[in-house]
Amino acid sequence: RGGDQRRELEEEELEQRANDKRKLLEELEAHKSRRASADQAADEALKIVERTEKQHRDLAKAHHELRMEVEQQEVELQKLRDEAKARAGGGRDWARDGPEKDALVQTKLQIAEAHDTLAQLKQQWGQNREGLRRQLRQLKEENERLRSGRWTVNQGGSTSASTGQR
């Protein structure tokens, strides 16, 4: 009987070892599977990184080209502004300091004064024209009254009649 027990114990121990071995093999297989998944994820991540780095290089190149284009456009814009300013007589470079500049300034002042005088004359002439129109209208009205035979008192206080006496 002692041999049977011993045999049973050895069989149980062998079964236990076999179960342990099977569990270890299953765990090893699970670890291999997880490692394969991790390796696959790492490969995919590396591909994404490579694509991202390429996109970054492409964008950096496009950015550099655009900056160069913008700088060229800014230079051209400043050139055009300077040309427009020169055509418009802007800036201080329209005459050198000294007698030439003084003469130009004096001429510009005289022109401005002449424009002012002209504007005043036009305004005065307009007022005179309106006054003359009023006088003409009044004279026409008075003439019409005189022709119709009505007596009136003129602005000067004299009277007139249809006989032509004053």
DAVEN-V128207 format. One record per residue. PHI is phi in whole degrees, 0 to 359 (NA if undefined). OMEGA is omega in radians with two decimals (999 if undefined). Layout:
phi = <PHI,PHI>
omega = <OMEGA,OMEGA>
//
This chain:
phi = <NA,301,285,290,295,297,295,296,296,294,294,297,295,294,296,299,297,296,297,298,296,299,297,297,295,296,296,298,295,295,297,298,294,296,295,297,296,295,298,295,296,295,298,296,296,297,297,297,299,298,297,297,296,295,300,298,298,298,294,296,296,297,298,298,297,294,298,297,296,296,298,297,294,295,297,296,298,296,298,295,297,297,296,295,296,294,294,277,78,284,88,267,273,282,199,282,297,127,298,297,294,300,295,295,297,299,297,297,296,297,297,297,295,296,297,296,299,300,296,295,297,299,296,297,297,298,294,299,299,296,297,296,296,298,298,297,297,296,295,296,297,295,300,295,295,296,293,279,93,271,273,217,255,283,297,284,94,275,251,219,229,288,280,95,276,234>
omega = <-3.13,-3.14,3.13,3.14,3.14,3.13,3.13,3.11,3.12,3.12,3.11,3.13,3.11,3.10,3.12,3.11,3.13,3.09,3.11,-3.14,3.13,3.12,3.14,3.11,3.10,3.11,3.11,3.12,3.11,3.09,3.12,-3.14,3.11,3.12,3.11,3.10,3.12,3.09,3.12,3.12,3.12,3.10,3.11,3.11,3.10,3.10,3.12,3.12,3.13,3.10,3.14,3.12,3.10,3.09,3.12,3.10,3.13,3.13,3.12,3.11,3.13,3.12,3.13,3.13,3.12,3.10,3.12,3.13,3.13,3.11,3.11,3.13,3.11,3.10,3.13,3.12,3.12,3.10,3.12,3.10,3.13,3.11,3.14,3.13,3.13,3.12,-3.10,3.13,-3.14,3.10,-3.09,-3.03,-3.11,3.06,3.09,3.06,3.12,-3.05,3.14,-3.12,3.13,3.13,3.12,3.13,3.13,3.13,3.12,3.10,3.13,3.10,3.13,3.12,3.12,3.09,3.13,3.12,3.12,3.13,3.11,3.12,3.12,3.13,3.14,3.13,3.09,3.11,3.10,3.14,3.11,3.12,3.12,3.10,3.11,3.13,3.14,3.13,3.12,3.12,3.11,3.11,3.14,3.11,3.14,3.11,3.13,3.13,3.14,3.07,3.10,3.11,3.10,3.03,-3.14,3.13,3.14,3.12,3.13,3.14,3.09,-3.12,-3.12,-3.14,3.12,3.13,3.12,999>
//
